[in-house]
Amino acid sequence: MTCKYYECKNLKSVNIPNSVTIIGGGAFNKCTKLSSVVIPNSVTEIQGYAFRNCSNLTSVTIGNSVTSIGNQVFGDCYSLKSINIPNSVTTIEEAAFEGCSSLTSITIPNSVTSIGNAAFKGCSSLTSVSISNSLNTIGKEVFSGCGFTSVTIPNSVTSIEENAFSCCTNVKSITIPNSVTSIGDGAFGGCSALKTITIPNSVNSIGAMAFSWCESLVSVTIPNSVTTIKCAAFSNCSALTSVTIPNSVTTIEEQAFYGCSSLISVTIPESVTNIGNFVFDRCSLTSVTNLATTPQAIEYSTFDSFNEYGTLHVLPDCKAKYEAADYWKNFTIVEDATTGIDAVESPATISEDKIFSISGQRLDKTVKGMNIINGKKVLMK
């Protein structure tokens, strides 16, 4: 047996009998005066749009036989303040709670293995969330625009997808576990209160605009597992004063640090071979250190489209190359850059204890190319 009361705008209350096993798609959609509902234990499935646009709905009790909350089931239930998701639920589908702007807290039980895109998007009053440790992916826009101040991502998660936490303007801290390998495009974009972020070494991909417009972010260390800093990844992080680019990075795409107006110095490791347009435009760089022995090809606006250049620090015997290179020659070039290491030894003679990149970042393990191990420069093949 199924229920169907679509657009019964005068319906204020409903008693769902125990004979009901499925609440059908759109069953109570647009029942704008419905204020509370109890879903009995006989119900195993709540189909898409079942309670969507029930704008007066404040209380929902879900029976412990429901295994799936369908697409947009409670979408735009603006008055819904709390809901208990039972341990029987394994799937929360796309936009299930999107636009529930009065929802203040929710616990996602460990039975939940899948949360659809935009499931809690726009839940602006959601200040507390407990995420199931059975999830391996936080999908697109799942928590976009939520109101919480901090979030801990469980160590079951391997992927944070596109815009997953975008525009969470109250969030100040986020814990990303070592299980995460990829951070999608715009994942934390617009988190304007975010002050610090630790990106673990497990992460090998940081998407375009992943941290753009994080206007309170002061410092960031990019892990040595990342090879490309994507387009506009940290653009308009106006409080950013410090960034560590590891020796694993080979490409810095266009606008990666555009508009980081508090950034006054940066070191580009020798591994970087490609630097895109507008990468450091609208920054306040007075000092750039480039450890590459051969200048990378850059455009006139890579550093500053107003052509205001500071001091460029390069390795010994490299000044002439930079003076002959387009746009690098606009800097005041000084041959005082150094890795601080002179000796080179065979890996066979070194025990791996303290390992650093050539630019001085602490590593968990050696990487291909030059490493610093116990103060010795070691070439790993």
Protein Blocks (a to p, Z undefined) as FASTA:
>chain_A
ZZdfehiakbmbdcddfkbmbdcehklgoiakbmbdcddfklmbdcehklgoilkbmbdc
ddfkbfbdcehklgoilklmbdcddfkbmbdcehklgoiakbmbdcddfklmbdcehklg
oilklmbdcddfkbfbdcehklgoiabfbdcddfkbfbdcehklgoilkbmbdcddfkbm
bdcehklgoilkbmbdcddfklmbdcehklgoilkbmbdcddfkbfbdcehklgoilkbm
bdcddfkbmbdcehklgoiakbmbdcddfklmbdcehklgoiabfbdcdfbfbdcdddfk
lmomnlpacdddddehklmmmmmpghklmpccddfbcehiabdcdfklpccfbdcdfkop
acfbdcehjddeehiacddZZ
